[in-house]
Amino acid sequence: MSQDNLIKLECTECHHVNYHSHKNKKTLKARLEINKYCRWCKKHQLHKETK
């Protein structure tokens, strides 16, 4: 993965960075919001893209 397309996904409840992913920044301008599993909260939570 190239570094310019790499994003971090952070849990909205506990604010841990749990996932790294990539996206096409030319086609997707808004920040991603995905329901993913948080191992610190031990349940599925909303994860938002951070810088």
Stockholm file with secondary structure:
# STOCKHOLM 1.0

chainA/1-51         MSQDNLIKLECTECHHVNYHSHKNKKTLKARLEINKYCRWCKKHQLHKETK
#=GR chainA/1-51 SS CCGGGEEEEEETTTCCEEEEEECCTTTCCSCCEEEEEETTTTEEEEEEEEC
#=GC SS_cons        CCGGGEEEEEETTTCCEEEEEECCTTTCCSCCEEEEEETTTTEEEEEEEEC
//
